[in-house]
Amino acid sequence: MTIKFPQPSIKKILSGHSWLGISVGALMYLVCLTGSLAVFFEEFERWEQPHIEEYQQYSAELINQSVGHALQRMQSLPESLYVVLPTDEVPRIHISDGVQEWFVNRDGSLSEPPVEGWTHMLKELHNNLHLPETVGLIIVASLGAMLCSLIISGLLAHPRLFKDAFKLRVGGKKHLEQVDIHNRLGVWGTPFFFIIGLTGAFFGLAGILISLSADISHNGDKEAVLNAVYGADPIVSDSSATINYARALAELKQQAATATPIYLHIHNINTDHQFLEIAATLPQRLIYSEMYRFKASGEFINHQGLSDGDAGRQLAYSVYRIHFGHFNGFVSKVLYAIMGLALTVLSASGINIWLNKRKQRSFLNDLWVAVVWGAPLALSLSAFFSLQGFSALLSFLIVMLVVSFGCLLIKDEAKSRGLLIKVLLLSILLLVVSHIVIFGVELAVSPAAFFINVALVSLSILAGLIVYYKT
């Protein structure tokens, strides 16, 4: 297939494609890299605290006891409370009011709080680059929109893109190798990359669209817009003082036999307007969940209509699973991680092409090596220091600064790259060893940590093979 455009138009499109990619290259690379890892955030959270009690079976009495214990620990009565139920991916229960949070033991007592450690840092780095939330979300969302623009302009700027879909010149001239890697990944990953860019843009820009819609159509009432999109809460009065969790769960089975509860949301606790929501997944559906509402007595009120409401509502509530690949078990996570890494390589190769085309080298060459290989090293070392009790974010920033300064001193991309890959290999091995030392062999090979530790060892082997191949 050949796309025909006038040569001057192709040159203009290619120039625009190049400059857009260059302008956002480093941020795009970082967001793609962290996103590839964040697909497994549930596994990383379990790995960070492998000693937390895990189980799948629970009872209404356990839920009632955990809620009672949580309310006793809180200094003031919260407006609402969440009880997150065990799933195949995370067989743990935890309870939270949005500020305070604890894991729940099998007997209903409260355990320790979830740590805001390395996994939290990773998610925030991907979601908002650790900038003020609104600013960060808009920037990351803009990167999603720019990714869509880069995909479209890349396809238009390369008339032979599909004709050369299987062309890959590896081992020859470095520039041609990078061009082929960039173009081949661009062709084969286009559908996935476009979906990731589109859904990523939605997360940050949705807030802006809601604000605009509120100002234009609802006199600035954002809640009215959210109610129109997602559905409004029911109005409940004269509610009973205690919640009948057993009846509510039984009623859920009557209303939706195939629904699997994933969390409970208790609204307006201990007031006349108290009611219970049960969020539940439905088989073969991309929506994050359907929300089933119950009176405190356990009597069914209604469901929110996220699974059978307007198409726009269903789509809006499906964006999360589509973006992170959390819709078909572990297989989809692995596929998303692989494609995410392919997008990361695509981002890096685009800048490599531009650097190789320049007639002279400068400090930008050294800083780019620091970004490409320093970021994985900083993520690895920040995980190590986080396990020791240090700030994951501060560790990440310090490592990035040290790596950048070191590459500027060395002034040799090949030498810096080789050194960083070797240190990365050692840091990953150090991370696994430290995890075993801290938690013991039994917990390090437990279901909560086994996958991550095996994956880390595999990555270190891969880094070793890269070093061997390059040398």
ChimeraX attribute file (.defattr): number of C-alpha atoms within 10 A of each C-alpha:
attribute: neighborCount
match mode: 1-to-1
recipient: residues
	/A:1	10
	/A:2	11
	/A:3	13
	/A:4	12
	/A:5	13
	/A:6	7
	/A:7	11
	/A:8	9
	/A:9	12
	/A:10	18
	/A:11	14
	/A:12	13
	/A:13	19
	/A:14	19
	/A:15	14
	/A:16	17
	/A:17	22
	/A:18	19
	/A:19	14
	/A:20	16
	/A:21	21
	/A:22	17
	/A:23	11
	/A:24	16
	/A:25	19
	/A:26	18
	/A:27	17
	/A:28	22
	/A:29	23
	/A:30	21
	/A:31	23
	/A:32	24
	/A:33	24
	/A:34	24
	/A:35	24
	/A:36	25
	/A:37	20
	/A:38	24
	/A:39	22
	/A:40	21
	/A:41	18
	/A:42	13
	/A:43	20
	/A:44	22
	/A:45	20
	/A:46	22
	/A:47	23
	/A:48	23
	/A:49	18
	/A:50	22
	/A:51	16
	/A:52	21
	/A:53	15
	/A:54	19
	/A:55	16
	/A:56	13
	/A:57	11
	/A:58	14
	/A:59	13
	/A:60	13
	/A:61	14
	/A:62	17
	/A:63	23
	/A:64	17
	/A:65	15
	/A:66	24
	/A:67	21
	/A:68	13
	/A:69	15
	/A:70	19
	/A:71	15
	/A:72	11
	/A:73	11
	/A:74	11
	/A:75	7
	/A:76	8
	/A:77	14
	/A:78	17
	/A:79	14
	/A:80	17
	/A:81	23
	/A:82	20
	/A:83	24
	/A:84	21
	/A:85	23
	/A:86	19
	/A:87	16
	/A:88	10
	/A:89	14
	/A:90	17
	/A:91	16
	/A:92	21
	/A:93	27
	/A:94	21
	/A:95	24
	/A:96	19
	/A:97	19
	/A:98	11
	/A:99	6
	/A:100	13
	/A:101	20
	/A:102	20
	/A:103	23
	/A:104	29
	/A:105	19
	/A:106	19
	/A:107	13
	/A:108	20
	/A:109	17
	/A:110	21
	/A:111	15
	/A:112	13
	/A:113	15
	/A:114	16
	/A:115	13
	/A:116	13
	/A:117	21
	/A:118	27
	/A:119	24
	/A:120	16
	/A:121	23
	/A:122	25
	/A:123	19
	/A:124	19
	/A:125	20
	/A:126	22
	/A:127	24
	/A:128	20
	/A:129	21
	/A:130	16
	/A:131	13
	/A:132	9
	/A:133	14
	/A:134	13
	/A:135	14
	/A:136	19
	/A:137	26
	/A:138	21
	/A:139	20
	/A:140	25
	/A:141	24
	/A:142	20
	/A:143	22
	/A:144	27
	/A:145	20
	/A:146	20
	/A:147	25
	/A:148	20
	/A:149	18
	/A:150	23
	/A:151	20
	/A:152	15
	/A:153	20
	/A:154	21
	/A:155	21
	/A:156	19
	/A:157	23
	/A:158	20
	/A:159	17
	/A:160	14
	/A:161	21
	/A:162	17
	/A:163	12
	/A:164	16
	/A:165	16
	/A:166	13
	/A:167	13
	/A:168	16
	/A:169	15
	/A:170	12
	/A:171	8
	/A:172	8
	/A:173	9
	/A:174	13
	/A:175	16
	/A:176	16
	/A:177	16
	/A:178	24
	/A:179	18
	/A:180	21
	/A:181	19
	/A:182	23
	/A:183	24
	/A:184	20
	/A:185	18
	/A:186	22
	/A:187	18
	/A:188	14
	/A:189	17
	/A:190	17
	/A:191	11
	/A:192	15
	/A:193	21
	/A:194	19
	/A:195	17
	/A:196	25
	/A:197	23
	/A:198	21
	/A:199	22
	/A:200	25
	/A:201	23
	/A:202	23
	/A:203	20
	/A:204	24
	/A:205	21
	/A:206	15
	/A:207	15
	/A:208	14
	/A:209	13
	/A:210	19
	/A:211	17
	/A:212	15
	/A:213	17
	/A:214	18
	/A:215	14
	/A:216	11
	/A:217	11
	/A:218	14
	/A:219	10
	/A:220	15
	/A:221	15
	/A:222	17
	/A:223	14
	/A:224	18
	/A:225	21
	/A:226	13
	/A:227	11
	/A:228	11
	/A:229	18
	/A:230	19
	/A:231	16
	/A:232	13
	/A:233	14
	/A:234	15
	/A:235	9
	/A:236	16
	/A:237	12
	/A:238	11
	/A:239	16
	/A:240	17
	/A:241	14
	/A:242	14
	/A:243	21
	/A:244	19
	/A:245	22
	/A:246	16
	/A:247	17
	/A:248	24
	/A:249	18
	/A:250	13
	/A:251	17
	/A:252	23
	/A:253	14
	/A:254	12
	/A:255	14
	/A:256	12
	/A:257	11
	/A:258	13
	/A:259	17
	/A:260	19
	/A:261	22
	/A:262	17
	/A:263	22
	/A:264	22
	/A:265	20
	/A:266	24
	/A:267	19
	/A:268	17
	/A:269	20
	/A:270	19
	/A:271	15
	/A:272	14
	/A:273	18
	/A:274	25
	/A:275	30
	/A:276	29
	/A:277	25
	/A:278	25
	/A:279	23
	/A:280	21
	/A:281	20
	/A:282	18
	/A:283	12
	/A:284	8
	/A:285	15
	/A:286	21
	/A:287	23
	/A:288	23
	/A:289	23
	/A:290	24
	/A:291	22
	/A:292	24
	/A:293	25
	/A:294	28
	/A:295	23
	/A:296	28
	/A:297	19
	/A:298	22
	/A:299	17
	/A:300	20
	/A:301	16
	/A:302	15
	/A:303	20
	/A:304	20
	/A:305	15
	/A:306	24
	/A:307	22
	/A:308	11
	/A:309	13
	/A:310	12
	/A:311	10
	/A:312	12
	/A:313	18
	/A:314	22
	/A:315	15
	/A:316	18
	/A:317	19
	/A:318	20
	/A:319	21
	/A:320	19
	/A:321	16
	/A:322	19
	/A:323	21
	/A:324	22
	/A:325	22
	/A:326	19
	/A:327	20
	/A:328	13
	/A:329	11
	/A:330	14
	/A:331	12
	/A:332	15
	/A:333	20
	/A:334	15
	/A:335	14
	/A:336	24
	/A:337	22
	/A:338	14
	/A:339	18
	/A:340	25
	/A:341	19
	/A:342	22
	/A:343	25
	/A:344	21
	/A:345	19
	/A:346	24
	/A:347	26
	/A:348	23
	/A:349	23
	/A:350	20
	/A:351	24
	/A:352	20
	/A:353	19
	/A:354	16
	/A:355	18
	/A:356	15
	/A:357	11
	/A:358	9
	/A:359	6
	/A:360	8
	/A:361	14
	/A:362	11
	/A:363	12
	/A:364	11
	/A:365	19
	/A:366	24
	/A:367	20
	/A:368	20
	/A:369	23
	/A:370	26
	/A:371	21
	/A:372	20
	/A:373	20
	/A:374	27
	/A:375	22
	/A:376	21
	/A:377	26
	/A:378	25
	/A:379	25
	/A:380	26
	/A:381	23
	/A:382	28
	/A:383	28
	/A:384	23
	/A:385	20
	/A:386	22
	/A:387	19
	/A:388	13
	/A:389	10
	/A:390	15
	/A:391	17
	/A:392	26
	/A:393	22
	/A:394	14
	/A:395	21
	/A:396	25
	/A:397	15
	/A:398	13
	/A:399	19
	/A:400	21
	/A:401	14
	/A:402	14
	/A:403	24
	/A:404	18
	/A:405	14
	/A:406	15
	/A:407	25
	/A:408	20
	/A:409	12
	/A:410	12
	/A:411	16
	/A:412	15
	/A:413	18
	/A:414	13
	/A:415	11
	/A:416	21
	/A:417	20
	/A:418	17
	/A:419	14
	/A:420	22
	/A:421	20
	/A:422	16
	/A:423	17
	/A:424	25
	/A:425	23
	/A:426	17
	/A:427	21
	/A:428	26
	/A:429	20
	/A:430	15
	/A:431	21
	/A:432	18
	/A:433	16
	/A:434	16
	/A:435	23
	/A:436	17
	/A:437	11
	/A:438	12
	/A:439	15
	/A:440	13
	/A:441	12
	/A:442	13
	/A:443	19
	/A:444	24
	/A:445	17
	/A:446	13
	/A:447	15
	/A:448	26
	/A:449	23
	/A:450	17
	/A:451	15
	/A:452	20
	/A:453	22
	/A:454	14
	/A:455	12
	/A:456	18
	/A:457	16
	/A:458	14
	/A:459	16
	/A:460	20
	/A:461	15
	/A:462	13
	/A:463	19
	/A:464	17
	/A:465	13
	/A:466	15
	/A:467	17
	/A:468	10
	/A:469	8
	/A:470	10
	/A:471	7
